[in-house]
Amino acid sequence: MKPVKKVSKRTRAVTGGALAAAIALGGFGAYSAGATPAPAAQAAVQADAQNKNLTRSVHLTIDAATEAAQAALDAAERENQRISVAVVDRNGNTIVTLRGDGAGPQSYESAEKKAYTAVSWNAPTSELAKRLEQAPNLKDIPGTLFLGGGAPVTAKGAPIAGIGVAGAPSGDLDEKFARAGVAALNK
């Protein structure tokens, strides 16, 4: 057994100081995360609303995305289908993904790609798959999947999210479940 090396007072002071700073910053970060915006920040947001060089966009909340994903999963479970469902925002970033019990390992990534494809073109992926006949290079766009199972979520006609489902025996079923997720948002 090796003897324990004695640590110098300087090393202990530096280590203790770093630990105290980390704890203080963690506490400050936790406080800041729960803080309300300062009046100056609120004024800046209001001022930016008047700036014609900026745009605003609409996004689903995490609660709404989760509700939509759960509705799609529930619709599939009622028909004894094992699926994964993904909800992405307007920019294609994943908000939530649920992998149903027994869903295949490939279904997770496929669901995300179908959701991304649906929001990118603001169209169900089954319709987009038909476009491959005239434009076969579409399938080469990274991150896309041109199979039935993706449905766009819109607000005032503009795409704000996409819901993708994968794992059922057909794209038609996947898309049916994705549309159940969209319908849950429109209630």
C-alpha positions as CSV (number, residue, x, y, z in Angstrom):
1,M,0.0,0.0,0.0
2,K,1.3,3.4,-1.0
3,P,1.5,6.2,1.6
4,V,-0.9,9.1,1.1
5,K,0.8,12.2,-0.2
6,K,0.4,15.3,1.9
7,V,-1.2,18.2,0.1
8,S,0.3,21.6,0.6
9,K,-1.6,24.5,2.2
10,R,-1.4,26.4,-1.1
11,T,-3.0,23.5,-3.0
12,R,-5.7,23.2,-0.4
13,A,-6.4,27.0,-0.5
14,V,-6.6,27.0,-4.3
15,T,-8.8,23.9,-4.4
16,G,-11.1,25.3,-1.6
17,G,-11.4,28.6,-3.4
18,A,-12.3,27.0,-6.7
19,L,-14.9,24.9,-4.9
20,A,-16.4,27.9,-3.2
21,A,-16.5,29.8,-6.5
22,A,-18.2,26.9,-8.2
23,I,-20.9,26.6,-5.5
24,A,-21.5,30.4,-5.6
25,L,-21.8,30.4,-9.4
26,G,-24.1,27.4,-9.3
27,G,-26.3,29.2,-6.8
28,F,-26.3,32.4,-8.9
29,G,-27.2,30.4,-12.0
30,A,-30.1,28.7,-10.2
31,Y,-31.3,32.1,-9.0
32,S,-31.0,33.7,-12.4
33,A,-32.8,30.9,-14.1
34,G,-35.9,31.5,-12.0
35,A,-35.6,35.3,-12.1
36,T,-38.1,37.5,-14.0
37,P,-36.7,39.7,-16.7
38,A,-35.5,43.1,-15.6
39,P,-37.6,46.1,-16.8
40,A,-34.8,47.1,-19.2
41,A,-34.9,43.6,-20.8
42,Q,-38.7,43.8,-21.1
43,A,-38.3,47.3,-22.7
44,A,-35.7,45.9,-25.2
45,V,-38.1,43.1,-26.3
46,Q,-40.9,45.7,-26.8
47,A,-38.5,48.0,-28.7
48,D,-37.4,45.0,-30.9
49,A,-41.0,44.3,-31.8
50,Q,-41.0,47.7,-33.6
51,N,-37.8,46.9,-35.5
52,K,-38.6,46.1,-39.2
53,N,-35.3,44.2,-39.5
54,L,-36.5,41.5,-37.1
55,T,-39.1,38.8,-37.4
56,R,-41.0,36.8,-34.8
57,S,-41.8,33.2,-35.0
58,V,-44.2,30.9,-33.3
59,H,-43.0,27.8,-31.5
60,L,-44.7,24.9,-29.7
61,T,-44.2,24.8,-26.0
62,I,-42.6,21.7,-24.5
63,D,-46.0,20.8,-23.0
64,A,-47.8,21.1,-26.4
65,A,-45.1,19.0,-28.1
66,T,-45.3,16.3,-25.4
67,E,-49.1,16.3,-25.6
68,A,-48.9,15.8,-29.4
69,A,-46.3,13.1,-29.1
70,Q,-48.3,11.3,-26.5
71,A,-51.5,11.5,-28.6
72,A,-49.7,9.9,-31.5
73,L,-48.3,7.2,-29.3
74,D,-51.7,6.5,-27.7
75,A,-53.3,6.2,-31.2
76,A,-50.7,3.6,-32.2
77,E,-51.1,1.7,-28.9
78,R,-54.9,1.5,-29.5
79,E,-54.1,-0.4,-32.7
80,N,-51.3,-2.5,-31.1
81,Q,-48.6,-0.8,-33.0
82,R,-45.1,-0.2,-31.6
83,I,-43.8,3.1,-32.7
84,S,-41.5,6.0,-31.9
85,V,-42.7,9.6,-32.4
86,A,-40.7,12.8,-32.6
87,V,-41.8,16.4,-32.6
88,V,-39.4,19.0,-34.1
89,D,-39.7,22.8,-34.1
90,R,-39.7,25.0,-37.2
91,N,-36.0,24.8,-37.5
92,G,-35.9,21.0,-37.3
93,N,-34.6,20.9,-33.8
94,T,-36.1,18.0,-31.8
95,I,-38.4,19.1,-29.0
96,V,-39.5,15.7,-27.7
97,T,-39.2,12.1,-28.8
98,L,-41.1,9.2,-27.3
99,R,-40.1,5.6,-28.0
100,G,-43.0,3.3,-27.4
101,D,-42.6,-0.1,-25.6
102,G,-41.3,-2.6,-28.1
103,A,-40.5,0.0,-30.9
104,G,-37.7,-1.1,-33.2
105,P,-34.3,0.6,-32.8
106,Q,-34.5,2.2,-36.2
107,S,-37.8,3.9,-35.5
108,Y,-36.3,6.6,-33.3
109,E,-34.1,8.2,-35.9
110,S,-36.7,7.6,-38.7
111,A,-39.3,9.4,-36.7
112,E,-37.0,12.4,-36.2
113,K,-36.2,12.5,-40.0
114,K,-39.8,12.3,-41.0
115,A,-40.7,15.2,-38.6
116,Y,-37.9,17.2,-40.0
117,T,-38.9,16.5,-43.6
118,A,-42.6,17.4,-43.0
119,V,-41.7,20.8,-41.4
120,S,-39.1,21.6,-44.0
121,W,-41.6,21.3,-46.9
122,N,-44.8,22.0,-44.9
123,A,-46.3,18.9,-46.3
124,P,-47.1,15.3,-45.2
125,T,-44.1,13.0,-46.1
126,S,-46.4,10.7,-48.0
127,E,-47.0,13.5,-50.5
128,L,-43.3,14.4,-50.6
129,A,-42.4,10.7,-51.4
130,K,-44.5,11.1,-54.5
131,R,-42.4,14.1,-55.6
132,L,-39.3,11.8,-55.8
133,E,-40.6,10.5,-59.2
134,Q,-40.0,14.0,-60.7
135,A,-37.1,15.0,-58.5
136,P,-35.2,11.9,-57.3
137,N,-32.4,14.1,-55.9
138,L,-34.6,15.2,-53.0
139,K,-33.8,12.1,-51.2
140,D,-30.1,13.2,-51.1
141,I,-30.9,16.2,-48.8
142,P,-29.2,15.4,-45.4
143,G,-31.5,14.6,-42.5
144,T,-34.6,13.9,-44.6
145,L,-36.7,10.8,-45.1
146,F,-39.3,10.6,-47.8
147,L,-41.5,7.9,-46.4
148,G,-45.1,8.3,-45.1
149,G,-45.2,9.1,-41.4
150,G,-44.5,12.8,-41.1
151,A,-47.1,15.6,-40.7
152,P,-46.5,19.3,-40.5
153,V,-48.0,21.5,-37.7
154,T,-49.1,24.9,-38.9
155,A,-50.3,28.2,-37.5
156,K,-51.9,30.6,-39.9
157,G,-50.8,28.4,-42.8
158,A,-47.1,28.6,-41.8
159,P,-45.2,25.5,-40.6
160,I,-44.2,25.7,-36.9
161,A,-43.4,22.1,-36.2
162,G,-43.3,18.6,-37.6
163,I,-44.5,15.3,-36.1
164,G,-42.9,12.1,-37.3
165,V,-43.9,8.5,-36.5
166,A,-42.0,5.4,-37.4
167,G,-42.3,1.7,-36.6
168,A,-45.8,0.7,-37.8
169,P,-45.9,-1.8,-40.7
170,S,-46.7,0.9,-43.3
171,G,-46.1,4.6,-43.8
172,D,-49.9,5.1,-44.1
173,L,-50.3,3.9,-40.5
174,D,-47.3,6.0,-39.3
175,E,-48.9,9.1,-40.9
176,K,-52.3,8.3,-39.4
177,F,-50.7,8.4,-36.0
178,A,-48.7,11.5,-36.7
179,R,-52.0,13.2,-37.8
180,A,-53.5,12.1,-34.4
181,G,-50.7,14.1,-32.8
182,V,-51.5,17.2,-35.0
183,A,-55.2,16.8,-34.2
184,A,-54.5,16.9,-30.4
185,L,-53.0,20.3,-30.9
186,N,-56.0,21.6,-32.7
187,K,-58.5,20.8,-29.9
